């Protein structure tokens, strides 16, 4: 009996090795035959990129496992490090607030780089605990979302201070805050790794106090794990999912609050079940990325069934099929992926959409 188990185990390992080698051969063969599309280039190949920021000096800040480094956007060469002691993996953020300070969310907390060159680090217990997943810079405040809640910062005497914290006890559906957004007079908080319940918490504040609205799968969300919230002029797009489940929801406002007006999944043209990130670029194009199956680029944000757009994967020139963040300069789009950074020339995107008639 033991001999048979050993033989079966050896056979199983052998089969797995053969399968992996075949997949690599197919992928390598596809790359050799087609190659990346014109205007596509990959930098930082093999590195997990979790955050992107275009600095005022024109350099591109890239956040990953080895800290935050600066790249020359033309060559992809590393020109220096902003911080080598910070670890940005899984989820993170880099953004600039109204006073010129740059905020870096990472595994240990959040670091603020002041314009005069000083740096201040905020960690638990001053912050809610767990890694920083998201940062939202508002007109006068900054919100920082972690695995155990959200923190509101205000600027006092030249330094940022935590003025308030949000958690399940104070109105959130769940403590993990994975993504945030501002739309109209409301703040949006999306949870992750929480399903009892999980979903979206919407906060409105006025002279009369504050009020909360909660949206879960019971109200029509495709999945309780929220990966991106994109406010548009007349609606809000919500990306959700994990592994092989999820989708894209369209939310609209009524007198009763926000409701799920429409939903899109694989059957509607989204390349994969889990929708990873949403981005509307300066030309009005909508980018919908997935965790494992590439992205679909739509000509605009007027969504129809099925979606009209161009699907892009590693076969067309992406660093890999998971795109986490997108930023743009005057000439390029930069796409942060699990295995590298993709730079796409803007004229290449225009050409692709024109050729496809999207």
N, C-alpha and C positions, 0 to 999 in steps of 0.2 A: 504493500500500500504506500509506504513511504517512498519507495523507488518510483512508483507511478507519479506521485505528487511532485517529486524532483524533476522528472522528465517533463511533466506538464508545465512546471514553472519555467524550465529552460526554454521550452517551445514558445511560451507566452512572451518571454523577454526577447527571443529571437524575432518573433513576429512584430513586436513593437519597434525594434531597431530597424527592421526592413521597411516598415511603414514610414518611419521618420525619414529614412534615406530616400524613399520614393517621393515623399512630399517635397524634400529639398531639391531633388533632381528635377521635378516638374516645375518648381518655382524658378530654379536656376535656368532651366531651358526656356521658360517663358520670358525671363528677363533678357536672355541672349538673343531671342528672336525679335522681340518688340523693342525693349529698352524704354527709358522714360520719354514722355512726350516732350516736344520742343518747348522750352521755357520752364521746365521742371528741373530742380537741382536739390540734392540732399546734403545737408551739413550735419555734423555731429553724429555720423552714422553709428548705429548700435547703442546710443545713449538714450536713456529715458528722459524726455523733456516734459516738465510739469507746469512751467510758468514762462510767460513771455512778456517783455516790456520794451517798447521803443523809447529810448532816452532822448532828451532834448538835443543832445549832441549828435544824434543820428545813429548811435550805436544800438545794437540789439542786445538786451539782457536776457540770458537764458538761465532758467532755474532748474536744477536737477539734483542728483544724488551727491555731486561733488561741490555744491554751492551755487552761487550766482556768478556767471562770467559774462564778459562783454564780447560780442562778435562783430567783426566788420561785415555789414550786410551785403557787401559786394563780393567778398571772397570767402566768407565763412570762417576766416581765421580768428582765433582767440586773441584779443588785444589786451586782456587783463581780467582781474577778478574784482567784483564788488565785495563779495564775502565768500570765503572758502570754508567757514566753520558752520554754515547752515546746510541743512539737508532738506531738499524739497522733492518728495516723492509722493505718489498716490494722488494727492490733491494739494494745491498751493496757489498762491496769487502774488502778483506784483502790480502795484498801481500807484498813482500820484495824486495827492490831495491838493486842495486849493492853495495851501501855504507853500507848495513846492516840495514838501517832504515826500519821500518815496517809501512805501510800505511793502514789506516782504513777509508773506505768511509762510511758515515752514513747520517742520515736525515738532519743534519745541515751543513754538509760540509765534509772536510777530515782532519784527525789528523795524524801527523807523529810522530812516536816514534823513537828517535835517539838511537844509540847503547849505549851511555853513560847514558841513562835513562831519558833524558829530553823529553818533548812533546811539539809539536807546532800545533796549530789549525788554519785552513784556512777556511774562510767562505765568503759568499757574503758580500760586493761587490768585494772583492779581487778575489773570484772565480765567475764564471758564476753561476747564481742563481738556486735554487731548490735542491732537494736531490742529493747525489752522487749515481749514478747507477753502475759505473764501473771504474776500475783503470787498467792501462796497464804499467808495468815496462819494459822499454827498456834498451839498453846497457848503455846509459848515461843519459837518460831523463825519466820522468814519466808523463804519460797522465792521466788526471782525467776527466771523463765524467759526466755531470749533466743534469738536465732537461732543462737547457737553454744554453747548449753548451759544449765545451771541453776546457781543460786548459793544457798547456805544462809547466812542471816544469823543471828547471835546478838547479844544485848544485853550489852555489856561496859562498865562504868563510865559508864552513861548514854548510850552511843552504839552504834549498830549496826555490826557488823563481819562481813565475809565469813569464814566458818569452813570452808567446803568448797564445791567445785565439782564438777558432774557433766557428763560428756560421753560421747561414744561410746567413748572409751578407758577410762572408768571404769564402764561398765555400761549406758548408754543405747543404744537401737537406733540412734538418729541424733542429731546435735547439735542441730538446731532443736527447741526446746521451745515448743509453741504453747499448751498448756493443761495444768493440773495439778489434782490432787484428792487428798484424803485419805479413805481408807475403811478402817475398822478399824485394823489395825496396819500398813497399807501406804500408800505414796505412789505416785501414778500420774502418769506423764509421757506426754503425747501429742505426737507429732512432726507436722511439716507441711513441705511442699515437699521431702520425702525419701521415696523409694520403693525404695531398694536396701539394706536394706529400710526401711520406715517403719511406724509403728503405735504401740503402747502399750508402755511399760516400767513394770513394777511392782516397787517396792523394798520389801523387808521388812528391818527392823533389829532385832536382839535382842542379848542378851549373847554369843551365839555368833558374832556377826558380821552380815553382810548377805547377802541372796540376791536374785536378779533373776529375774523372769519376763517373757517377751516375747510379744506377740500381734501377728500380722500378717494379711494377707489369706489367708495359708496356713492360719491357724487359724480363719478364717471372718469376719474383719472385712470390712465392706462396701467400705472404701477405705483406703489407707495414710495419707491426710491426716486428722488428727484435729482437729475443731473445738470439741468440748465433751465433758466427762466429768461426769456427774451421778450421784453415789452416792445410792442410796436405801436403805431399811432392809434389804431382802433381795436387792438386785441393784444393778448399775451400768449406767447407760445411756451409750452412746457415740455421738456424732454425728460423721459423717465425710463427706468428699467434696470435689470441686472441679468447678466448671462444671456439666457434665451427668452426673456420676456420683457415687455415694455412697449413704448411707442411715443407718439407725439400728439399732444392735446392742444386745441385752440380754445382759449378762454375769452369770454366777452362779458362786459359789465352790463348789469341791468339794475333796476330799482332795488332788487333783493340782494345785490352783490354780484360777485363773479360766478359764472356757471360754465360748464364744459359745453361748448357749442359744436365741436367737431373733433374727430380722432383720426389718426393716420398710423398705419402699420406696414408690415412687409408687403401685404396684399395691395397696398396703395403706392408702392414704389420705393419705400425706404429700404436701403440695402440690408439692414439687419434689425433684429428685434430691439436691442438696447440702444436707445438714442443717447449719444454721449455729449454732444455740444451743439449749440446753435449760434450762428453769427450772421448778422445782416451787414454787408459791407457798404462802403461809401457810395457805390453805384446802385444800391438797392437789391443786389443779388443775395439770395438766402442760401447759406451753407448748413446742411444737416448732416452731422457726422455720427457714426456708430462705433461701438466698441471693437468689433472684430471684422466688419464687412465693408470698410471704406465709407465714403460719403456720397451724398447727392447734392449737386449744385444747381439751384433753381434760378431762373432769370429774374424772378421777383418773389415777393412774399404773399402773392395772391394764390393761395393753395387750392388745388383742385384734385378731385379723385379721377384717375390716378395722378400722382405728382408728375409734373413736366420738368425734367432736368437731366443733367449728365452725371453718371456715376463714375467716381474715381477711386482706384485702389492702388496697391503697390505696383500692379502691372502697368498702370499709366504713369507712374513716377513718384507716388507718395513714399515716404520713408517706411511706412507700414500702414496697416488697415485701421489702427486706432488713432484718431486725431482728438487731442484734448483741448487745445486752445488755438485761436486764430487771431493774429493782429495784421495790420497792413500799413505800409508806407506809401509814398506817392507812386512808387514803381513796382512794389512787390506785395504778395501775400506771404506770410510766414505761418506755417502750420506745425504745432508741437505734437510730436507723436511718441509712442512707446519706444520706438527704436530709431529716433533721429528727428531732425528738423527739416521740413520741406519748404523750399522757397519756390514760389511760382510767380513768373512775370505776369503783370496785369494784362498786357496785350495778348498773352496766351489764353487767359480766361475769356477775354472778349472774343477771340477767334473761335474758341471751342463753342461758346454759346451761339455765335452767329452761324457756324457750320451746322449746329444741331437745330437751329431755328427756335431756340428757347427764349 
